[in-house]
Amino acid sequence: MTGETAFEGVLRQIDDSVPFEPGYYNESYLDRRITARMRRRGTESHREYRRLLREEADEREALMDALTINVTEFFRNPEMWEVMRNVLRDLTHENRRVRVWSAPCADGREAYSLAMLACDDDAIDESRVEVLGSDISEEALAHAREGMYHTTRTTDIAEELEPLSDPNRYVDREGDAFRVREAPRRLVTFDTHDLISDGSRGPFDAVLCRNLLIYIDADHKGSLFDTLEASLAAGGVLVVGMTESVPPDRGDGYEPIDKRRRVFRRR
C-alpha cells in the first residue's frame, strides 16, 4: 500500500488475520504490546514481524493474548469492593434476580470476586446473583473456566483474597495452587464477547468495565460507552477503573455512588 509504514503494515496484518480490531486502540498501547512480542521473538524489524504473523498461527495467538487486557487480580482495589459490597446488598434486597457483568473479565478473577463477595456477606442473598464474565480472548476464558490460579513471584493469591472473612470457604488450596470452589463457581458463567464489535448484552443491574477505556482511542470511546450504557438496566450501576470516569458528555445520565472509587448509578 502506497505510503504505508512498516508499523502500519503490522497493524493491517493484525486487522486481516487476528480477531482483534487495532483501529479502536491508541497507537502507543499497540506499539508497546507489539514491541514486547518482537523482543520475545528476537525480531528486529516490523517487516520481519509482519511475515511471522502471516506464517505462524502460534504467533498470531500469542499476539492476541498480548493485545487483550489480561492484567487482573482478585479484589483489585479493595476500597472499591467495599462499595460494591453495599451495592450487592441493596440490589439483592430490592430484586429477585441480580445480573452482573464483568467485561472484559480476563482470567476470571473479577467475576469470581463478585461471586465470592456475594457468598461471603450475610446481608447479600447470593441465590439471587448471576455473574457473567466475558472476554475477547478464548485463552483467557479457558483459564477462567478452569478456575485455577497460582501464587508466583509477582502474584500472591492468598493476599488477594484477604477481603474475605474466610477464603478457605471459597478456594481449595494446595501449595501455591488455588482452585475456586463450587459455591462461587455456580454463580458465574463465561462467554466470548468483543465489546468493540459485538454490541450490548443484558440488561444488567451492574456492569464492571475497569481499565479498558484508558487503552481505547479517543475517537472510539463514545461507541464503546454506548455498548456499556445499552447493557445497563434503568438505575443500574456502572463501575470503571480508578483512572477512568464517565465521559463528560454523559455525566448528566449518571450520579456517583462513590465518585472516588468510580462507582456510578444510571439515572
TORLO-719913 format. One line per field, with one value per residue (C-alpha): x, y, z. Coordinates in nm, 4 decimals, always signed. Example, Ala and Ser with C-alpha at 12.3 -4.5 7.8 and 13.67 -1.06 7.14 Angstrom:
px <- (+1.2300, +1.3670)
py <- (-0.4500, -0.1060)
pz <- (+0.7800, +0.7140)
REM end
This chain:
px <- (+0.0000, +0.1482, +0.2904, +0.2298, +0.4928, +0.6242, +0.4391, +0.1148, +0.1759, +0.1833, -0.1433, -0.3014, -0.1806, -0.3373, -0.6625, -0.6571, -0.5558, -0.6126, -0.9623, -0.8767, -0.9527, -0.6415, -0.8146, -1.0035, -0.6913, -0.4448, -0.1217, +0.1138, -0.0602, -0.0403, +0.3254, +0.4181, +0.2478, +0.3801, +0.7339, +0.7226, +0.6312, +0.9051, +1.1629, +1.0308, +1.0770, +1.4102, +1.2596, +1.4417, +1.2021, +0.8296, +0.8577, +1.0019, +0.7412, +0.4621, +0.5965, +0.5873, +0.2237, +0.1373, +0.3121, +0.2740, -0.0636, +0.1060, +0.2438, -0.0956, -0.2413, +0.0432, -0.0029, -0.3783, -0.3127, -0.0654, -0.3053, -0.6050, -0.6084, -0.5303, -0.3874, -0.6152, -0.6313, -0.8876, -1.0462, -0.8306, -0.8569, -1.0143, -1.1735, -1.3928, -1.5058, -1.6351, -1.8583, -1.9590, -2.0498, -2.3156, -2.4323, -2.4924, -2.6685, -2.9095, -2.9625, -3.0398, -3.2729, -3.4651, -3.4637, -3.5440, -3.2669, -2.9484, -2.7431, -2.3836, -2.1450, -1.7656, -1.6448, -1.3695, -1.3115, -0.9592, -0.8782, -1.1985, -1.0746, -1.3035, -1.6096, -1.5176, -1.4539, -1.8136, -1.9402, -1.7195, -1.8286, -2.1932, -2.1372, -1.9296, -2.1662, -2.4710, -2.6548, -2.6281, -2.8675, -2.6284, -2.9101, -3.0319, -2.6933, -2.5893, -2.2458, -2.1418, -1.7721, -1.6894, -1.3712, -1.2406, -0.9642, -1.0561, -0.7335, -0.8273, -1.1770, -1.0387, -0.8290, -1.1325, -1.3490, -1.0769, -1.0748, -0.7178, -0.4739, -0.1146, +0.0902, +0.4036, +0.6866, +0.4525, +0.1123, +0.0162, -0.3281, -0.3680, -0.3066, -0.5555, -0.8259, -0.7787, -1.1017, -1.2966, -1.3870, -1.2714, -1.1074, -1.0879, -1.4654, -1.4229, -1.0943, -0.9195, -0.5503, -0.2631, +0.0745, +0.0834, -0.2277, -0.5767, -0.8899, -1.2230, -1.4779, -1.8288, -2.0232, -1.8921, -1.8496, -2.2206, -2.2971, -2.0666, -2.0820, -1.8275, -1.8822, -1.6916, -1.7755, -1.5954, -1.7011, -1.5816, -1.7825, -2.0413, -2.2755, -2.4688, -2.5759, -2.8147, -2.9865, -2.7625, -2.8134, -2.4407, -2.1618, -1.7919, -1.5670, -1.2427, -0.9168, -1.0199, -1.1329, -0.7827, -0.6481, -0.9196, -0.8524, -1.0416, -1.2437, -1.3930, -1.4555, -1.8043, -1.9146, -1.7716, -1.9536, -2.2719, -2.2379, -2.1913, -2.4817, -2.7157, -2.6306, -2.7343, -3.0834, -3.2518, -3.0950, -2.8124, -2.4643, -2.1549, -1.8013, -1.4970, -1.1272, -0.9701, -0.8084, -1.1247, -1.4616, -1.7930, -1.7268, -1.8074, -2.0831, -2.2593, -2.2235, -2.5853, -2.7000, -2.5193, -2.4983, -2.1952, -2.2460, -1.8798, -1.7001, -1.3546, -1.3981, -1.5560, -1.8939, -2.1914, -2.5660, -2.7504, -3.0249)
py <- (+0.0000, +0.3350, +0.5389, +0.2658, +0.2433, -0.0942, -0.0480, +0.0289, -0.2875, -0.4871, -0.3242, -0.4148, -0.7728, -0.7847, -0.6496, -0.9152, -1.2224, -1.1714, -1.1431, -0.8007, -0.4531, -0.2350, +0.0740, +0.1188, +0.1284, +0.4121, +0.3727, +0.3961, +0.0989, -0.1082, -0.0162, -0.1283, -0.4666, -0.5365, -0.4319, -0.6685, -0.9587, -0.8618, -0.8691, -1.2052, -1.3479, -1.1754, -0.9901, -0.6719, -0.5102, -0.4603, -0.6018, -0.9279, -0.9448, -0.8966, -1.2016, -1.4020, -1.3084, -1.4185, -1.7534, -1.8626, -1.9287, -1.9660, -1.6134, -1.4735, -1.6401, -1.5112, -1.1569, -1.1778, -1.2698, -0.9819, -0.7288, -0.8186, -0.6657, -0.9567, -0.7760, -0.8597, -0.9913, -1.0935, -0.7881, -0.5415, -0.2021, -0.3344, +0.0008, -0.0275, -0.3717, -0.2302, -0.0013, -0.2991, -0.4928, -0.2315, -0.2231, -0.6005, -0.5809, -0.3198, -0.4956, -0.8351, -0.6721, -0.4953, -0.7564, -1.1259, -1.1634, -0.9562, -0.9780, -0.8529, -0.8310, -0.8363, -0.7127, -0.7760, -1.0427, -1.1551, -1.4751, -1.4600, -1.3262, -1.0225, -1.2377, -1.4824, -1.1927, -1.0813, -1.4338, -1.4812, -1.1461, -1.2429, -1.5750, -1.4193, -1.1437, -1.2475, -0.9339, -1.0390, -1.3065, -1.4914, -1.7127, -1.4069, -1.3229, -1.4201, -1.3131, -1.3137, -1.2875, -1.2147, -1.1559, -1.1444, -1.3952, -1.7650, -1.8489, -1.6180, -1.7680, -2.1223, -2.0201, -1.8600, -2.1685, -2.3850, -2.1596, -2.2489, -1.9748, -1.9858, -1.7706, -1.6521, -1.4087, -1.1222, -1.2633, -1.3587, -1.5187, -1.5561, -1.1821, -1.1009, -1.2980, -1.1152, -0.9088, -1.2320, -1.3373, -1.6961, -1.7538, -2.1288, -2.1462, -2.0345, -2.1844, -2.5172, -2.4610, -2.6969, -2.5302, -2.2367, -2.3521, -2.2173, -2.3607, -2.1787, -2.3960, -2.4868, -2.2297, -1.9238, -2.1113, -2.1884, -1.8142, -1.7481, -1.8217, -1.7215, -1.6284, -1.4796, -1.1173, -0.8331, -0.5006, -0.3260, -0.5203, -0.7424, -0.4788, -0.4710, -0.7524, -0.7585, -0.5690, -0.5927, -0.4484, -0.3778, -0.3630, -0.3609, -0.2417, -0.1474, -0.0368, -0.0818, +0.2698, +0.4092, +0.1990, +0.2920, +0.5649, +0.8853, +0.8679, +0.5319, +0.5701, +0.7009, +0.3914, +0.1585, +0.3552, +0.3236, -0.0541, -0.0354, +0.2052, -0.0031, -0.3047, -0.1340, -0.1593, +0.1637, +0.2583, +0.0116, +0.0509, +0.1144, +0.0628, +0.1857, +0.1851, +0.4071, +0.6261, +0.6376, +0.8082, +0.8578, +1.0705, +1.4385, +1.4462, +1.1544, +1.2920, +1.4061, +1.0476, +0.9206, +1.0021, +0.8992, +0.6324, +0.6801, +0.9103, +0.8428, +0.4658, +0.5224, +0.3655, +0.5348, +0.4793, +0.5359, +0.7936)
pz <- (+0.0000, -0.1063, +0.1797, +0.4388, +0.7107, +0.8283, +1.1606, +0.9759, +0.7766, +1.1013, +1.2100, +0.8765, +0.9152, +1.2626, +1.1226, +0.8494, +1.0478, +1.4221, +1.5813, +1.7213, +1.5865, +1.6265, +1.4895, +1.8183, +2.0380, +2.0876, +1.8960, +2.1931, +2.3575, +2.0385, +1.9888, +2.3416, +2.3067, +1.9556, +2.0511, +2.3500, +2.1199, +1.8730, +2.1545, +2.2699, +1.9200, +1.8565, +1.5620, +1.4643, +1.2170, +1.1768, +0.8258, +0.9608, +1.2363, +0.9842, +0.7963, +1.1219, +1.1713, +0.8185, +0.8530, +1.2170, +1.3764, +1.7168, +1.6952, +1.5970, +1.9055, +2.1268, +1.9964, +2.0512, +2.4129, +2.4466, +2.2965, +2.5119, +2.8594, +3.0895, +3.3934, +3.6862, +4.0409, +4.2998, +4.4684, +4.2767, +4.4514, +4.7751, +4.8618, +4.5510, +4.6641, +4.9924, +4.7866, +4.5714, +4.8845, +4.9679, +4.6058, +4.6070, +4.9431, +4.8070, +4.4749, +4.6259, +4.8778, +4.6007, +4.3206, +4.2885, +4.0285, +4.0123, +3.6936, +3.6969, +3.4002, +3.4283, +3.0885, +2.9993, +3.2629, +3.1593, +3.3532, +3.5568, +3.8881, +3.8867, +3.8097, +4.0851, +4.3246, +4.2713, +4.3406, +4.6473, +4.7891, +4.7425, +4.9211, +5.1981, +5.3112, +5.5154, +5.4019, +5.0353, +4.9077, +4.6764, +4.5451, +4.3528, +4.1972, +3.8435, +3.7167, +3.3514, +3.2738, +2.9113, +2.7171, +2.3624, +2.4422, +2.4258, +2.6100, +2.8972, +2.9121, +2.9192, +3.2192, +3.3808, +3.3368, +3.4895, +3.7975, +3.8945, +3.9998, +4.1206, +4.3521, +4.1707, +4.2280, +4.1338, +4.2362, +4.5927, +4.5681, +4.9460, +4.9858, +4.7087, +4.8934, +5.2251, +5.1913, +5.2524, +5.6073, +5.5408, +5.1990, +5.2613, +5.2143, +4.8534, +4.7335, +4.7730, +4.8307, +4.7610, +4.7976, +4.5579, +4.3679, +4.4434, +4.2812, +4.3092, +4.4918, +4.3808, +4.5876, +4.3978, +4.0686, +4.0414, +4.0309, +3.7333, +3.3613, +3.0976, +2.7348, +2.4426, +2.3723, +2.1961, +2.3447, +2.0293, +1.7705, +1.9402, +2.0781, +2.4041, +2.6374, +2.9259, +3.0642, +3.3723, +3.7176, +3.7398, +3.4816, +3.5691, +3.2869, +3.4553, +3.2947, +2.9327, +2.8397, +2.9031, +2.6141, +2.3638, +2.1091, +2.1929, +1.8698, +1.9695, +2.3415, +2.2740, +2.0809, +2.3462, +2.6135, +2.4062, +2.4400, +2.8165, +2.8559, +2.6415, +2.8590, +3.1825, +3.3262, +3.4338, +3.7659, +3.7015, +3.8479, +3.6355, +3.7668, +3.5724, +3.6522, +3.9162, +3.6476, +3.4330, +3.4570, +3.2820, +2.9700, +3.0354, +2.7729, +2.9519, +3.3033, +3.3341, +3.2876, +3.5987, +3.9650, +4.1688, +4.4329, +4.5171, +4.2731, +4.4164, +4.3682, +4.0255, +4.1038, +3.9339, +3.9092, +3.5826, +3.6309)
REM end
